[in-house]
Amino acid sequence: MTRICPKCSYIRKETDSCPEWQCPSCQVAYNKAADLHLHTNTQGQSRRTTAQKDTSSPSAAWKWLVLFIVLLLVSLQSYSSWKKTKASRPAAVTQLAQATSTTTDTGKTSNYQQPVITLYGTTWCGYCAAAREFFNANGIVYKDLDVENSNEGYQAYKTLGVNGIPAIVIGGELVEGFDEARIRKKLDPWLHKT
């Protein structure tokens, strides 16, 4: 059997006097030389892979930069639309309050009457139920609009620009969620004192 040394590529001859497991030219064991040769090839491949990564890293950096810029632009767009919605809320709330305000016999809105209160909610919402219970327990007159089952309620709720329920409009001012302390403060003169 003819053996070729993986390290030095020496072709073993039948006349060579060193042991069968050793290369006569470089004196390294064939198995060890094969491991060294394999290790060198692997390192060479890893060097090439590193070199390939180095050449592709500028394009990867550009990709990340473009992604960052796109995300930044989307964030700015979302923020500006949020600001516009938030700025238009007070006008929508005031319009709703004026549209549903009560008038006295003379046709003028009275400053001594309870402000007009509209509750936008659903039947399954626990906070909506708590708001209803609070209003009923304190003798507060309010208009209850279901945003799921009433087209009027849904359309009016959309104009508020809010994302949650309950949304309570008290005399033209919006209260998001059931904030009992804030509602008590606004309705203090009209609450039943016990």
Backbone torsions as a table, in degrees:
resi	resn	phi	psi	omega
1	MET	NA	131.6	-178.7
2	THR	-91.3	130.6	179.1
3	ARG	-115.1	138.7	176.4
4	ILE	-116.2	130.2	-178.3
5	CYS	-71.1	125.8	179.0
6	PRO	-67.7	-21.8	-177.2
7	LYS	-85.2	-52.4	-175.0
8	CYS	-111.0	-0.7	178.6
9	SER	64.5	23.7	177.3
10	TYR	-73.9	134.6	177.8
11	ILE	-93.2	119.2	-177.4
12	ARG	-69.8	137.1	178.0
13	LYS	-105.8	158.8	178.9
14	GLU	-67.2	-21.4	-177.2
15	THR	-86.4	-7.9	-179.8
16	ASP	-66.7	137.9	-171.9
17	SER	-98.5	-8.2	-179.4
18	CYS	-75.3	163.6	-177.8
19	PRO	-58.1	158.1	-176.7
20	GLU	-62.1	-29.4	-175.9
21	TRP	-84.3	-5.9	-172.8
22	GLN	-118.5	142.4	177.6
23	CYS	-76.7	127.7	179.5
24	PRO	-66.5	-24.4	-174.7
25	SER	-84.4	-53.3	-175.1
26	CYS	-101.9	-6.5	176.9
27	GLN	65.7	21.9	178.8
28	VAL	-103.2	143.4	178.5
29	ALA	-64.7	141.5	-178.2
30	TYR	-58.6	-42.8	179.2
31	ASN	-62.2	-43.4	179.4
32	LYS	-66.8	-40.4	178.3
33	ALA	-64.0	-37.4	178.5
34	ALA	-65.1	-40.7	177.8
35	ASP	-64.7	-41.9	178.4
36	LEU	-63.0	-43.0	179.8
37	HIS	-63.9	-42.2	178.3
38	LEU	-64.6	-42.5	-180.0
39	HIS	-63.6	-41.5	179.3
40	THR	-64.3	-42.3	178.5
41	ASN	-64.8	-40.3	179.2
42	THR	-63.2	-43.5	178.1
43	GLN	-64.4	-39.0	177.7
44	GLY	-61.5	-40.9	178.6
45	GLN	-67.7	-41.1	-179.9
46	SER	-67.5	-32.8	176.0
47	ARG	-65.4	-40.9	178.6
48	ARG	-65.2	-39.7	179.3
49	THR	-63.8	-41.9	177.7
50	THR	-63.1	-42.2	178.9
51	ALA	-63.7	-39.0	178.0
52	GLN	-65.5	-39.9	178.0
53	LYS	-63.2	-40.6	-179.7
54	ASP	-62.0	-38.9	-179.5
55	THR	-74.1	-27.6	-178.4
56	SER	-90.5	-11.3	-176.4
57	SER	-64.8	-34.1	175.5
58	PRO	-61.6	-38.9	178.6
59	SER	-69.1	-34.5	176.6
60	ALA	-65.5	-39.3	177.9
61	ALA	-63.3	-40.2	177.5
62	TRP	-64.1	-39.7	178.8
63	LYS	-61.2	-44.4	179.6
64	TRP	-64.9	-38.8	179.4
65	LEU	-64.7	-44.5	178.3
66	VAL	-62.6	-43.6	178.0
67	LEU	-60.0	-42.8	179.6
68	PHE	-62.7	-43.5	-179.3
69	ILE	-64.6	-42.1	178.7
70	VAL	-61.8	-46.1	179.2
71	LEU	-63.1	-37.8	178.1
72	LEU	-64.1	-44.2	179.1
73	LEU	-64.3	-41.1	177.7
74	VAL	-63.4	-41.4	179.2
75	SER	-63.3	-43.5	179.6
76	LEU	-64.4	-40.1	178.2
77	GLN	-63.1	-44.8	178.9
78	SER	-62.6	-42.2	-179.3
79	TYR	-64.0	-44.1	-178.3
80	SER	-66.5	-38.2	177.8
81	SER	-69.1	-33.8	176.7
82	TRP	-65.2	-42.4	179.7
83	LYS	-63.7	-40.5	178.9
84	LYS	-63.2	-42.5	179.1
85	THR	-63.3	-44.4	-178.7
86	LYS	-65.7	-37.3	-179.9
87	ALA	-69.2	-31.5	-178.3
88	SER	-85.0	-8.2	-179.2
89	ARG	-60.5	-51.4	-176.8
90	PRO	-56.7	-38.9	179.7
91	ALA	-64.3	-42.6	179.6
92	ALA	-64.7	-40.6	180.0
93	VAL	-66.2	-42.6	179.5
94	THR	-63.8	-41.8	178.5
95	GLN	-62.1	-41.9	178.8
96	LEU	-65.0	-40.0	-179.4
97	ALA	-65.7	-40.8	179.4
98	GLN	-67.2	-36.8	-178.6
99	ALA	-68.7	-28.8	-176.7
100	THR	-110.1	12.5	-176.2
101	SER	-72.2	152.8	178.2
102	THR	-95.3	151.6	180.0
103	THR	-122.8	159.3	177.7
104	THR	-85.2	-176.8	179.9
105	ASP	-63.0	-28.7	-178.1
106	THR	-82.0	-6.2	179.2
107	GLY	92.6	3.3	180.0
108	LYS	-105.8	151.1	177.0
109	THR	-76.2	131.0	-176.9
110	SER	-89.0	138.9	176.7
111	ASN	-79.9	-13.9	-175.4
112	TYR	-96.3	-8.0	178.5
113	GLN	-83.8	159.0	175.3
114	GLN	-60.7	138.8	177.8
115	PRO	-65.0	156.1	178.7
116	VAL	-71.0	130.5	-178.2
117	ILE	-122.2	129.5	176.6
118	THR	-125.5	127.7	179.2
119	LEU	-106.7	119.9	175.2
120	TYR	-102.7	116.4	-176.5
121	GLY	-157.9	-163.9	178.0
122	THR	-133.6	171.0	-179.8
123	THR	-77.9	-26.5	-175.4
124	TRP	-91.4	-9.6	-174.7
125	CYS	-78.3	123.8	179.5
126	GLY	-66.5	-37.9	179.4
127	TYR	-70.2	-34.2	175.4
128	CYS	-63.5	-42.8	178.4
129	ALA	-63.6	-39.1	178.4
130	ALA	-65.3	-39.1	178.1
131	ALA	-65.4	-43.7	178.1
132	ARG	-60.3	-45.3	-180.0
133	GLU	-61.5	-41.4	178.7
134	PHE	-62.3	-47.6	-179.6
135	PHE	-62.6	-44.9	-179.0
136	ASN	-65.4	-41.8	-178.9
137	ALA	-66.9	-27.4	-177.4
138	ASN	-104.0	9.6	176.1
139	GLY	68.8	28.8	179.9
140	ILE	-88.8	130.2	177.1
141	VAL	-87.1	130.4	-178.2
142	TYR	-148.4	159.4	176.6
143	LYS	-102.9	126.9	-176.9
144	ASP	-106.0	113.3	179.8
145	LEU	-114.2	123.1	178.0
146	ASP	-84.3	121.2	-176.1
147	VAL	-79.7	-11.1	179.0
148	GLU	-98.1	-37.1	-173.6
149	ASN	-104.2	-5.6	-178.0
150	SER	-123.1	125.2	178.3
151	ASN	-64.9	-40.0	177.9
152	GLU	-59.9	-46.0	179.9
153	GLY	-63.7	-41.8	-178.8
154	TYR	-65.9	-45.7	-179.0
155	GLN	-64.0	-43.3	179.3
156	ALA	-66.4	-39.2	178.7
157	TYR	-62.5	-41.1	179.7
158	LYS	-61.1	-36.9	-178.9
159	THR	-67.7	-22.0	178.6
160	LEU	-70.7	-29.7	-179.7
161	GLY	74.3	27.4	178.7
162	VAL	-99.1	165.4	-178.2
163	ASN	-113.0	-6.4	-176.3
164	GLY	-133.0	173.9	177.3
165	ILE	-127.4	155.0	-7.5
166	PRO	-73.6	152.7	169.4
167	ALA	-115.4	122.8	-174.8
168	ILE	-119.2	123.8	176.7
169	VAL	-103.7	120.0	-179.5
170	ILE	-117.7	105.4	177.5
171	GLY	55.8	38.0	178.0
172	GLY	91.5	0.7	178.5
173	GLU	-114.6	134.7	-175.9
174	LEU	-90.1	132.5	171.8
175	VAL	-118.5	115.2	179.7
176	GLU	-88.7	127.7	-178.2
177	GLY	80.4	176.6	178.5
178	PHE	-97.2	94.2	178.7
179	ASP	-105.6	90.1	-171.7
180	GLU	-59.3	-40.7	-178.3
181	ALA	-63.4	-42.7	179.9
182	ARG	-67.1	-40.0	179.5
183	ILE	-67.5	-41.5	178.0
184	ARG	-59.7	-41.7	-179.0
185	LYS	-63.5	-40.9	-178.5
186	LYS	-72.9	-32.7	-174.4
187	LEU	-107.9	16.2	-174.2
188	ASP	-52.2	-45.6	-177.7
189	PRO	-65.6	-20.8	-174.1
190	TRP	-103.9	-2.3	-179.4
191	LEU	-78.3	144.3	174.0
192	HIS	-70.3	125.0	178.4
193	LYS	-89.6	127.3	179.6
194	THR	-116.4	NA	NA
